Amino acid sequence: PPTESVVAGLKRLARTYPMLDKSEMLSATSDLVATHIMKGTESAAVIDQLETIFREHYEQFRVAAGE
């Protein structure tokens, strides 16, 4: 959603991908959130990057699971 906050987007992605180990993505996701807070990066751009990270980890999960 266009008005979604970065934190709300992160929570949505965590609910969407409950099978993923969030600790494996912690560094990348926390860097994006910190950049958003400290440098004022646009929310939509950060959420797009977060979605990419989650999608990539999901694809790795599927490969590891033999799907």
All heavy atoms as a GROMACS GRO file, in nm:
protein
  518
    1PRO      N    1   0.082  -0.122   0.000
    1PRO     CA    2   0.000   0.000   0.000
    1PRO      C    3   0.085   0.127   0.000
    1PRO      O    4   0.189   0.130   0.065
    1PRO     CB    5  -0.079  -0.012   0.130
    1PRO     CG    6  -0.073  -0.155   0.169
    1PRO     CD    7   0.054  -0.208   0.111
    2PRO      N    8   0.045   0.227  -0.072
    2PRO     CA    9   0.126   0.349  -0.086
    2PRO      C   10   0.153   0.422   0.046
    2PRO      O   11   0.254   0.489   0.058
    2PRO     CB   12   0.044   0.438  -0.179
    2PRO     CG   13  -0.071   0.360  -0.224
    2PRO     CD   14  -0.077   0.233  -0.147
    3THR      N   15   0.066   0.408   0.142
    3THR     CA   16   0.085   0.480   0.268
    3THR      C   17   0.145   0.392   0.378
    3THR      O   18   0.153   0.434   0.492
    3THR     CB   19  -0.049   0.538   0.319
    3THR    OG1   20  -0.141   0.429   0.336
    3THR    CG2   21  -0.105   0.638   0.220
    4GLU      N   22   0.188   0.273   0.343
    4GLU     CA   23   0.242   0.180   0.441
    4GLU      C   24   0.377   0.230   0.494
    4GLU      O   25   0.462   0.275   0.418
    4GLU     CB   26   0.261   0.043   0.375
    4GLU     CG   27   0.306  -0.066   0.469
    4GLU     CD   28   0.311  -0.201   0.400
    4GLU    OE1   29   0.372  -0.212   0.292
    4GLU    OE2   30   0.250  -0.294   0.454
    5SER      N   31   0.396   0.220   0.625
    5SER     CA   32   0.524   0.257   0.684
    5SER      C   33   0.623   0.142   0.666
    5SER      O   34   0.584   0.027   0.639
    5SER     CB   35   0.507   0.288   0.833
    5SER     OG   36   0.484   0.168   0.906
    6VAL      N   37   0.749   0.171   0.683
    6VAL     CA   38   0.853   0.069   0.668
    6VAL      C   39   0.833  -0.041   0.773
    6VAL      O   40   0.842  -0.160   0.741
    6VAL     CB   41   0.994   0.132   0.679
    6VAL    CG1   42   1.101   0.025   0.686
    6VAL    CG2   43   1.019   0.226   0.562
    7VAL      N   44   0.805  -0.002   0.895
    7VAL     CA   45   0.784  -0.101   1.001
    7VAL      C   46   0.662  -0.188   0.970
    7VAL      O   47   0.667  -0.310   0.985
    7VAL     CB   48   0.772  -0.033   1.139
    7VAL    CG1   49   0.734  -0.133   1.246
    7VAL    CG2   50   0.902   0.036   1.175
    8ALA      N   51   0.554  -0.127   0.924
    8ALA     CA   52   0.435  -0.204   0.889
    8ALA      C   53   0.466  -0.298   0.772
    8ALA      O   54   0.420  -0.412   0.770
    8ALA     CB   55   0.320  -0.111   0.855
    9GLY      N   56   0.544  -0.252   0.676
    9GLY     CA   57   0.582  -0.336   0.563
    9GLY      C   58   0.665  -0.454   0.607
    9GLY      O   59   0.644  -0.566   0.561
   10LEU      N   60   0.756  -0.430   0.699
   10LEU     CA   61   0.839  -0.538   0.752
   10LEU      C   62   0.755  -0.641   0.827
   10LEU      O   63   0.773  -0.762   0.810
   10LEU     CB   64   0.946  -0.479   0.843
   10LEU     CG   65   1.061  -0.568   0.886
   10LEU    CD1   66   1.130  -0.631   0.768
   10LEU    CD2   67   1.160  -0.488   0.968
   11LYS      N   68   0.659  -0.594   0.904
   11LYS     CA   69   0.570  -0.685   0.977
   11LYS      C   70   0.484  -0.765   0.880
   11LYS      O   71   0.460  -0.884   0.899
   11LYS     CB   72   0.482  -0.608   1.074
   11LYS     CG   73   0.558  -0.556   1.195
   11LYS     CD   74   0.467  -0.480   1.288
   11LYS     CE   75   0.544  -0.428   1.410
   11LYS     NZ   76   0.456  -0.354   1.502
   12ARG      N   77   0.436  -0.700   0.774
   12ARG     CA   78   0.355  -0.769   0.673
   12ARG      C   79   0.436  -0.880   0.606
   12ARG      O   80   0.388  -0.992   0.588
   12ARG     CB   81   0.306  -0.669   0.568
   12ARG     CG   82   0.235  -0.733   0.450
   12ARG     CD   83   0.186  -0.632   0.348
   12ARG     NE   84   0.286  -0.538   0.302
   12ARG     CZ   85   0.377  -0.562   0.207
   12ARG    NH1   86   0.382  -0.680   0.148
   12ARG    NH2   87   0.462  -0.468   0.169
   13LEU      N   88   0.560  -0.848   0.572
   13LEU     CA   89   0.645  -0.948   0.508
   13LEU      C   90   0.675  -1.064   0.602
   13LEU      O   91   0.678  -1.180   0.560
   13LEU     CB   92   0.774  -0.882   0.459
   13LEU     CG   93   0.755  -0.788   0.340
   13LEU    CD1   94   0.878  -0.701   0.320
   13LEU    CD2   95   0.722  -0.867   0.214
   14ALA      N   96   0.696  -1.035   0.730
   14ALA     CA   97   0.721  -1.141   0.828
   14ALA      C   98   0.600  -1.233   0.840
   14ALA      O   99   0.615  -1.355   0.853
   14ALA     CB  100   0.756  -1.080   0.963
   15ARG      N  101   0.479  -1.176   0.831
   15ARG     CA  102   0.356  -1.258   0.836
   15ARG      C  103   0.339  -1.337   0.707
   15ARG      O  104   0.291  -1.450   0.708
   15ARG     CB  105   0.234  -1.169   0.858
   15ARG     CG  106   0.215  -1.120   0.997
   15ARG     CD  107   0.078  -1.053   1.016
   15ARG     NE  108   0.045  -0.956   0.913
   15ARG     CZ  109   0.074  -0.826   0.917
   15ARG    NH1  110   0.139  -0.777   1.021
   15ARG    NH2  111   0.039  -0.746   0.820
   16THR      N  112   0.378  -1.278   0.594
   16THR     CA  113   0.362  -1.343   0.464
   16THR      C  114   0.459  -1.460   0.448
   16THR      O  115   0.425  -1.560   0.383
   16THR     CB  116   0.386  -1.240   0.351
   16THR    OG1  117   0.294  -1.132   0.368
   16THR    CG2  118   0.365  -1.302   0.214
   17TYR      N  119   0.576  -1.446   0.507
   17TYR     CA  120   0.680  -1.550   0.494
   17TYR      C  121   0.718  -1.605   0.631
   17TYR      O  122   0.833  -1.594   0.674
   17TYR     CB  123   0.804  -1.491   0.427
   17TYR     CG  124   0.784  -1.443   0.286
   17TYR    CD1  125   0.761  -1.309   0.259
   17TYR    CD2  126   0.791  -1.531   0.179
   17TYR    CE1  127   0.744  -1.264   0.128
   17TYR    CE2  128   0.774  -1.488   0.049
   17TYR     CZ  129   0.750  -1.353   0.024
   17TYR     OH  130   0.734  -1.310  -0.105
   18PRO      N  131   0.625  -1.670   0.702
   18PRO     CA  132   0.654  -1.718   0.837
   18PRO      C  133   0.758  -1.831   0.839
   18PRO      O  134   0.818  -1.858   0.943
   18PRO     CB  135   0.518  -1.768   0.887
   18PRO     CG  136   0.444  -1.804   0.764
   18PRO     CD  137   0.489  -1.706   0.660
   19MET      N  138   0.779  -1.895   0.724
   19MET     CA  139   0.872  -2.008   0.719
   19MET      C  140   1.018  -1.965   0.714
   19MET      O  141   1.107  -2.047   0.733
   19MET     CB  142   0.840  -2.096   0.597
   19MET     CG  143   0.876  -2.035   0.462
   19MET     SD  144   0.782  -1.888   0.412
   19MET     CE  145   0.622  -1.954   0.376
   20LEU      N  146   1.042  -1.837   0.692
   20LEU     CA  147   1.180  -1.791   0.681
   20LEU      C  148   1.241  -1.759   0.817
   20LEU      O  149   1.172  -1.713   0.908
   20LEU     CB  150   1.186  -1.665   0.593
   20LEU     CG  151   1.137  -1.681   0.449
   20LEU    CD1  152   1.149  -1.549   0.376
   20LEU    CD2  153   1.215  -1.790   0.378
   21ASP      N  154   1.370  -1.784   0.828
   21ASP     CA  155   1.445  -1.752   0.949
   21ASP      C  156   1.482  -1.604   0.942
   21ASP      O  157   1.570  -1.565   0.864
   21ASP     CB  158   1.569  -1.840   0.958
   21ASP     CG  159   1.650  -1.816   1.083
   21ASP    OD1  160   1.615  -1.726   1.162
   21ASP    OD2  161   1.750  -1.888   1.102
   22LYS      N  162   1.416  -1.523   1.020
   22LYS     CA  163   1.435  -1.378   1.015
   22LYS      C  164   1.577  -1.338   1.056
   22LYS      O  165   1.628  -1.236   1.011
   22LYS     CB  166   1.335  -1.304   1.102
   22LYS     CG  167   1.187  -1.337   1.081
   22LYS     CD  168   1.143  -1.341   0.938
   22LYS     CE  169   0.998  -1.376   0.921
   22LYS     NZ  170   0.964  -1.514   0.917
   23SER      N  171   1.642  -1.420   1.139
   23SER     CA  172   1.778  -1.387   1.182
   23SER      C  173   1.876  -1.389   1.064
   23SER      O  174   1.975  -1.317   1.065
   23SER     CB  175   1.826  -1.481   1.292
   23SER     OG  176   1.839  -1.613   1.243
   24GLU      N  177   1.846  -1.467   0.961
   24GLU     CA  178   1.931  -1.472   0.842
   24GLU      C  179   1.921  -1.343   0.760
   24GLU      O  180   2.011  -1.313   0.682
   24GLU     CB  181   1.895  -1.591   0.754
   24GLU     CG  182   1.926  -1.725   0.818
   24GLU     CD  183   1.886  -1.842   0.730
   24GLU    OE1  184   1.844  -1.820   0.614
   24GLU    OE2  185   1.897  -1.955   0.779
   25MET      N  186   1.814  -1.269   0.777
   25MET     CA  187   1.793  -1.146   0.702
   25MET      C  188   1.814  -1.022   0.787
   25MET      O  189   1.803  -0.911   0.739
   25MET     CB  190   1.650  -1.143   0.646
   25MET     CG  191   1.621  -1.255   0.550
   25MET     SD  192   1.452  -1.248   0.488
   25MET     CE  193   1.364  -1.314   0.629
   26LEU      N  194   1.848  -1.041   0.914
   26LEU     CA  195   1.854  -0.930   1.009
   26LEU      C  196   1.948  -0.820   0.966
   26LEU      O  197   1.913  -0.702   0.971
   26LEU     CB  198   1.892  -0.982   1.148
   26LEU     CG  199   1.894  -0.877   1.258
   26LEU    CD1  200   1.757  -0.812   1.274
   26LEU    CD2  201   1.937  -0.940   1.389
   27SER      N  202   2.065  -0.854   0.922
   27SER     CA  203   2.163  -0.753   0.884
   27SER      C  204   2.110  -0.666   0.769
   27SER      O  205   2.112  -0.543   0.777
   27SER     CB  206   2.294  -0.818   0.843
   27SER     OG  207   2.387  -0.722   0.803
   28ALA      N  208   2.064  -0.730   0.665
   28ALA     CA  209   2.015  -0.656   0.548
   28ALA      C  210   1.892  -0.572   0.581
   28ALA      O  211   1.883  -0.456   0.541
   28ALA     CB  212   1.985  -0.752   0.434
   29THR      N  213   1.798  -0.631   0.653
   29THR     CA  214   1.675  -0.557   0.683
   29THR      C  215   1.701  -0.443   0.782
   29THR      O  216   1.648  -0.334   0.764
   29THR     CB  217   1.564  -0.650   0.738
   29THR    OG1  218   1.612  -0.717   0.854
   29THR    CG2  219   1.521  -0.752   0.634
   30SER      N  220   1.784  -0.466   0.881
   30SER     CA  221   1.810  -0.359   0.979
   30SER      C  222   1.888  -0.245   0.915
   30SER      O  223   1.867  -0.129   0.949
   30SER     CB  224   1.882  -0.413   1.102
   30SER     OG  225   2.008  -0.464   1.068
   31ASP      N  226   1.977  -0.276   0.820
   31ASP     CA  227   2.049  -0.170   0.748
   31ASP      C  228   1.952  -0.082   0.671
   31ASP      O  229   1.965   0.041   0.671
   31ASP     CB  230   2.152  -0.230   0.652
   31ASP     CG  231   2.273  -0.288   0.722
   31ASP    OD1  232   2.290  -0.263   0.843
   31ASP    OD2  233   2.351  -0.358   0.654
   32LEU      N  234   1.855  -0.144   0.605
   32LEU     CA  235   1.757  -0.067   0.529
   32LEU      C  236   1.671   0.021   0.620
   32LEU      O  237   1.646   0.138   0.589
   32LEU     CB  238   1.667  -0.160   0.448
   32LEU     CG  239   1.730  -0.222   0.325
   32LEU    CD1  240   1.638  -0.327   0.266
   32LEU    CD2  241   1.762  -0.116   0.222
   33VAL      N  242   1.627  -0.034   0.732
   33VAL     CA  243   1.545   0.044   0.825
   33VAL      C  244   1.627   0.158   0.883
   33VAL      O  245   1.579   0.272   0.893
   33VAL     CB  246   1.488  -0.047   0.937
   33VAL    CG1  247   1.417   0.035   1.043
   33VAL    CG2  248   1.392  -0.150   0.877
   34ALA      N  249   1.751   0.133   0.919
   34ALA     CA  250   1.837   0.238   0.974
   34ALA      C  251   1.861   0.349   0.872
   34ALA      O  252   1.856   0.468   0.906
   34ALA     CB  253   1.970   0.180   1.020
   35THR      N  254   1.885   0.311   0.748
   35THR     CA  255   1.905   0.411   0.642
   35THR      C  256   1.779   0.495   0.624
   35THR      O  257   1.787   0.617   0.608
   35THR     CB  258   1.942   0.342   0.509
   35THR    OG1  259   2.062   0.268   0.529
   35THR    CG2  260   1.961   0.442   0.398
   36HIS      N  261   1.665   0.430   0.629
   36HIS     CA  262   1.538   0.501   0.617
   36HIS      C  263   1.523   0.604   0.730
   36HIS      O  264   1.488   0.720   0.706
   36HIS     CB  265   1.421   0.403   0.620
   36HIS     CG  266   1.288   0.467   0.638
   36HIS    ND1  267   1.231   0.550   0.543
   36HIS    CD2  268   1.201   0.464   0.742
   36HIS    CE1  269   1.114   0.592   0.588
   36HIS    NE2  270   1.094   0.541   0.708
   37ILE      N  271   1.554   0.563   0.851
   37ILE     CA  272   1.538   0.652   0.966
   37ILE      C  273   1.641   0.763   0.966
   37ILE      O  274   1.607   0.880   0.987
   37ILE     CB  275   1.545   0.570   1.098
   37ILE    CG1  276   1.423   0.479   1.108
   37ILE    CG2  277   1.555   0.662   1.219
   37ILE    CD1  278   1.432   0.376   1.218
   38MET      N  279   1.765   0.728   0.941
   38MET     CA  280   1.873   0.826   0.954
   38MET      C  281   1.887   0.918   0.832
   38MET      O  282   1.921   1.034   0.847
   38MET     CB  283   2.004   0.755   0.981
   38MET     CG  284   2.001   0.681   1.115
   38MET     SD  285   2.152   0.593   1.149
   38MET     CE  286   2.256   0.729   1.198
   39LYS      N  287   1.862   0.865   0.713
   39LYS     CA  288   1.881   0.945   0.592
   39LYS      C  289   1.751   0.987   0.526
   39LYS      O  290   1.753   1.059   0.427
   39LYS     CB  291   1.968   0.868   0.493
   39LYS     CG  292   2.109   0.847   0.542
   39LYS     CD  293   2.194   0.782   0.436
   39LYS     CE  294   2.336   0.765   0.487
   39LYS     NZ  295   2.422   0.702   0.385
   40GLY      N  296   1.640   0.937   0.577
   40GLY     CA  297   1.512   0.976   0.522
   40GLY      C  298   1.481   0.913   0.387
   40GLY      O  299   1.406   0.970   0.308
   41THR      N  300   1.536   0.796   0.362
   41THR     CA  301   1.505   0.726   0.238
   41THR      C  302   1.354   0.704   0.229
   41THR      O  303   1.289   0.674   0.328
   41THR     CB  304   1.577   0.588   0.236
   41THR    OG1  305   1.714   0.608   0.264
   41THR    CG2  306   1.562   0.521   0.101
   42GLU      N  307   1.300   0.720   0.111
   42GLU     CA  308   1.156   0.709   0.090
   42GLU      C  309   1.105   0.570   0.130
   42GLU      O  310   1.164   0.468   0.097
   42GLU     CB  311   1.124   0.735  -0.057
   42GLU     CG  312   0.977   0.743  -0.088
   42GLU     CD  313   0.953   0.774  -0.234
   42GLU    OE1  314   1.032   0.847  -0.294
   42GLU    OE2  315   0.853   0.722  -0.287
   43SER      N  316   0.994   0.568   0.202
   43SER     CA  317   0.936   0.443   0.253
   43SER      C  318   0.911   0.342   0.142
   43SER      O  319   0.943   0.224   0.156
   43SER     CB  320   0.804   0.470   0.326
   43SER     OG  321   0.827   0.547   0.441
   44ALA      N  322   0.851   0.386   0.034
   44ALA     CA  323   0.817   0.292  -0.075
   44ALA      C  324   0.941   0.225  -0.130
   44ALA      O  325   0.940   0.105  -0.160
   44ALA     CB  326   0.742   0.366  -0.186
   45ALA      N  327   1.050   0.299  -0.144
   45ALA     CA  328   1.174   0.242  -0.196
   45ALA      C  329   1.232   0.138  -0.100
   45ALA      O  330   1.280   0.033  -0.141
   45ALA     CB  331   1.277   0.352  -0.222
   46VAL      N  332   1.227   0.168   0.030
   46VAL     CA  333   1.278   0.076   0.131
   46VAL      C  334   1.193  -0.051   0.134
   46VAL      O  335   1.245  -0.162   0.138
   46VAL     CB  336   1.284   0.142   0.270
   46VAL    CG1  337   1.323   0.042   0.377
   46VAL    CG2  338   1.380   0.259   0.268
   47ILE      N  339   1.062  -0.035   0.129
   47ILE     CA  340   0.971  -0.151   0.130
   47ILE      C  341   0.994  -0.237   0.006
   47ILE      O  342   0.996  -0.360   0.015
   47ILE     CB  343   0.824  -0.105   0.142
   47ILE    CG1  344   0.802  -0.043   0.280
   47ILE    CG2  345   0.729  -0.222   0.118
   47ILE    CD1  346   0.671   0.029   0.296
   48ASP      N  347   1.017  -0.175  -0.109
   48ASP     CA  348   1.047  -0.251  -0.231
   48ASP      C  349   1.174  -0.335  -0.211
   48ASP      O  350   1.178  -0.452  -0.250
   48ASP     CB  351   1.065  -0.159  -0.351
   48ASP     CG  352   0.935  -0.100  -0.401
   48ASP    OD1  353   0.827  -0.150  -0.362
   48ASP    OD2  354   0.941  -0.003  -0.479
   49GLN      N  355   1.275  -0.277  -0.149
   49GLN     CA  356   1.399  -0.350  -0.124
   49GLN      C  357   1.377  -0.463  -0.023
   49GLN      O  358   1.433  -0.572  -0.038
   49GLN     CB  359   1.507  -0.255  -0.075
   49GLN     CG  360   1.555  -0.158  -0.183
   49GLN     CD  361   1.652  -0.056  -0.129
   49GLN    OE1  362   1.630   0.004  -0.024
   49GLN    NE2  363   1.761  -0.036  -0.202
   50LEU      N  364   1.296  -0.436   0.079
   50LEU     CA  365   1.265  -0.541   0.177
   50LEU      C  366   1.193  -0.657   0.110
   50LEU      O  367   1.221  -0.773   0.138
   50LEU     CB  368   1.180  -0.483   0.291
   50LEU     CG  369   1.252  -0.390   0.387
   50LEU    CD1  370   1.150  -0.320   0.478
   50LEU    CD2  371   1.356  -0.463   0.469
   51GLU      N  372   1.098  -0.626   0.022
   51GLU     CA  373   1.025  -0.730  -0.049
   51GLU      C  374   1.120  -0.815  -0.133
   51GLU      O  375   1.105  -0.937  -0.139
   51GLU     CB  376   0.915  -0.669  -0.136
   51GLU     CG  377   0.800  -0.615  -0.053
   51GLU     CD  378   0.694  -0.544  -0.134
   51GLU    OE1  379   0.720  -0.505  -0.250
   51GLU    OE2  380   0.584  -0.524  -0.080
   52THR      N  381   1.218  -0.751  -0.194
   52THR     CA  382   1.317  -0.824  -0.273
   52THR      C  383   1.398  -0.919  -0.185
   52THR      O  384   1.420  -1.035  -0.221
   52THR     CB  385   1.411  -0.726  -0.346
   52THR    OG1  386   1.332  -0.647  -0.435
   52THR    CG2  387   1.518  -0.800  -0.424
   53ILE      N  388   1.440  -0.872  -0.070
   53ILE     CA  389   1.516  -0.956   0.023
   53ILE      C  390   1.434  -1.077   0.065
   53ILE      O  391   1.483  -1.191   0.062
   53ILE     CB  392   1.561  -0.874   0.147
   53ILE    CG1  393   1.666  -0.773   0.106
   53ILE    CG2  394   1.612  -0.966   0.258
   53ILE    CD1  395   1.696  -0.670   0.213
   54PHE      N  396   1.309  -1.055   0.103
   54PHE     CA  397   1.224  -1.166   0.146
   54PHE      C  398   1.200  -1.264   0.032
   54PHE      O  399   1.204  -1.385   0.052
   54PHE     CB  400   1.091  -1.113   0.201
   54PHE     CG  401   1.094  -1.079   0.347
   54PHE    CD1  402   1.150  -0.960   0.392
   54PHE    CD2  403   1.043  -1.166   0.442
   54PHE    CE1  404   1.154  -0.928   0.526
   54PHE    CE2  405   1.046  -1.137   0.577
   54PHE     CZ  406   1.102  -1.017   0.620
   55ARG      N  407   1.176  -1.214  -0.089
   55ARG     CA  408   1.154  -1.301  -0.205
   55ARG      C  409   1.277  -1.386  -0.233
   55ARG      O  410   1.266  -1.506  -0.261
   55ARG     CB  411   1.119  -1.220  -0.330
   55ARG     CG  412   0.972  -1.213  -0.359
   55ARG     CD  413   0.943  -1.159  -0.498
   55ARG     NE  414   1.019  -1.041  -0.534
   55ARG     CZ  415   0.981  -0.916  -0.507
   55ARG    NH1  416   0.868  -0.893  -0.446
   55ARG    NH2  417   1.057  -0.814  -0.543
   56GLU      N  418   1.396  -1.325  -0.228
   56GLU     CA  419   1.518  -1.399  -0.255
   56GLU      C  420   1.539  -1.509  -0.150
   56GLU      O  421   1.576  -1.621  -0.183
   56GLU     CB  422   1.638  -1.304  -0.257
   56GLU     CG  423   1.640  -1.217  -0.380
   56GLU     CD  424   1.746  -1.108  -0.375
   56GLU    OE1  425   1.811  -1.090  -0.269
   56GLU    OE2  426   1.762  -1.039  -0.477
   57HIS      N  427   1.514  -1.476  -0.024
   57HIS     CA  428   1.529  -1.577   0.081
   57HIS      C  429   1.424  -1.687   0.068
   57HIS      O  430   1.453  -1.803   0.096
   57HIS     CB  431   1.524  -1.511   0.220
   57HIS     CG  432   1.654  -1.450   0.259
   57HIS    ND1  433   1.747  -1.516   0.335
   57HIS    CD2  434   1.708  -1.330   0.230
   57HIS    CE1  435   1.853  -1.437   0.352
   57HIS    NE2  436   1.830  -1.324   0.289
   58TYR      N  437   1.306  -1.650   0.022
   58TYR     CA  438   1.203  -1.751   0.000
   58TYR      C  439   1.244  -1.846  -0.112
   58TYR      O  440   1.225  -1.968  -0.101
   58TYR     CB  441   1.068  -1.685  -0.031
   58TYR     CG  442   0.960  -1.786  -0.057
   58TYR    CD1  443   0.912  -1.868   0.045
   58TYR    CD2  444   0.906  -1.802  -0.184
   58TYR    CE1  445   0.814  -1.963   0.022
   58TYR    CE2  446   0.807  -1.895  -0.208
   58TYR     CZ  447   0.762  -1.976  -0.104
   58TYR     OH  448   0.665  -2.071  -0.128
   59GLU      N  449   1.300  -1.792  -0.218
   59GLU     CA  450   1.346  -1.878  -0.328
   59GLU      C  451   1.457  -1.972  -0.279
   59GLU      O  452   1.458  -2.089  -0.316
   59GLU     CB  453   1.395  -1.793  -0.447
   59GLU     CG  454   1.281  -1.725  -0.521
   59GLU     CD  455   1.174  -1.821  -0.570
   59GLU    OE1  456   1.209  -1.930  -0.621
   59GLU    OE2  457   1.055  -1.789  -0.557
   60GLN      N  458   1.549  -1.922  -0.198
   60GLN     CA  459   1.654  -2.007  -0.142
   60GLN      C  460   1.592  -2.115  -0.052
   60GLN      O  461   1.637  -2.230  -0.053
   60GLN     CB  462   1.753  -1.922  -0.062
   60GLN     CG  463   1.836  -1.830  -0.146
   60GLN     CD  464   1.918  -1.733  -0.064
   60GLN    OE1  465   1.924  -1.740   0.058
   60GLN    NE2  466   1.982  -1.640  -0.131
   61PHE      N  467   1.490  -2.079   0.024
   61PHE     CA  468   1.420  -2.174   0.110
   61PHE      C  469   1.358  -2.285   0.026
   61PHE      O  470   1.369  -2.403   0.059
   61PHE     CB  471   1.312  -2.099   0.191
   61PHE     CG  472   1.221  -2.189   0.268
   61PHE    CD1  473   1.257  -2.240   0.392
   61PHE    CD2  474   1.096  -2.221   0.217
   61PHE    CE1  475   1.171  -2.324   0.463
   61PHE    CE2  476   1.009  -2.303   0.286
   61PHE     CZ  477   1.047  -2.355   0.411
   62ARG      N  478   1.294  -2.248  -0.084
   62ARG     CA  479   1.230  -2.347  -0.171
   62ARG      C  480   1.331  -2.442  -0.233
   62ARG      O  481   1.308  -2.562  -0.241
   62ARG     CB  482   1.150  -2.276  -0.280
   62ARG     CG  483   1.025  -2.209  -0.228
   62ARG     CD  484   0.942  -2.152  -0.339
   62ARG     NE  485   0.898  -2.261  -0.424
   62ARG     CZ  486   0.861  -2.246  -0.550
   62ARG    NH1  487   0.862  -2.126  -0.605
   62ARG    NH2  488   0.821  -2.348  -0.621
   63VAL      N  489   1.444  -2.389  -0.274
   63VAL     CA  490   1.548  -2.472  -0.333
   63VAL      C  491   1.601  -2.570  -0.229
   63VAL      O  492   1.617  -2.689  -0.256
   63VAL     CB  493   1.663  -2.385  -0.392
   63VAL    CG1  494   1.784  -2.468  -0.425
   63VAL    CG2  495   1.614  -2.308  -0.513
   64ALA      N  496   1.625  -2.519  -0.110
   64ALA     CA  497   1.676  -2.604  -0.001
   64ALA      C  498   1.576  -2.712   0.037
   64ALA      O  499   1.613  -2.823   0.076
   64ALA     CB  500   1.711  -2.520   0.121
   65ALA      N  501   1.446  -2.681   0.023
   65ALA     CA  502   1.342  -2.777   0.057
   65ALA      C  503   1.314  -2.875  -0.057
   65ALA      O  504   1.233  -2.965  -0.044
   65ALA     CB  505   1.213  -2.703   0.095
   66GLY      N  506   1.379  -2.852  -0.170
   66GLY     CA  507   1.362  -2.942  -0.284
   66GLY      C  508   1.237  -2.917  -0.364
   66GLY      O  509   1.188  -3.004  -0.434
   67GLU      N  510   1.184  -2.798  -0.357
   67GLU     CA  511   1.063  -2.765  -0.434
   67GLU      C  512   1.096  -2.718  -0.572
   67GLU      O  513   1.190  -2.660  -0.602
   67GLU     CB  514   0.982  -2.656  -0.361
   67GLU     CG  515   0.922  -2.706  -0.233
   67GLU     CD  516   0.836  -2.602  -0.164
   67GLU    OE1  517   0.792  -2.506  -0.228
   67GLU    OE2  518   0.813  -2.618  -0.046
   0.00000   0.00000   0.00000
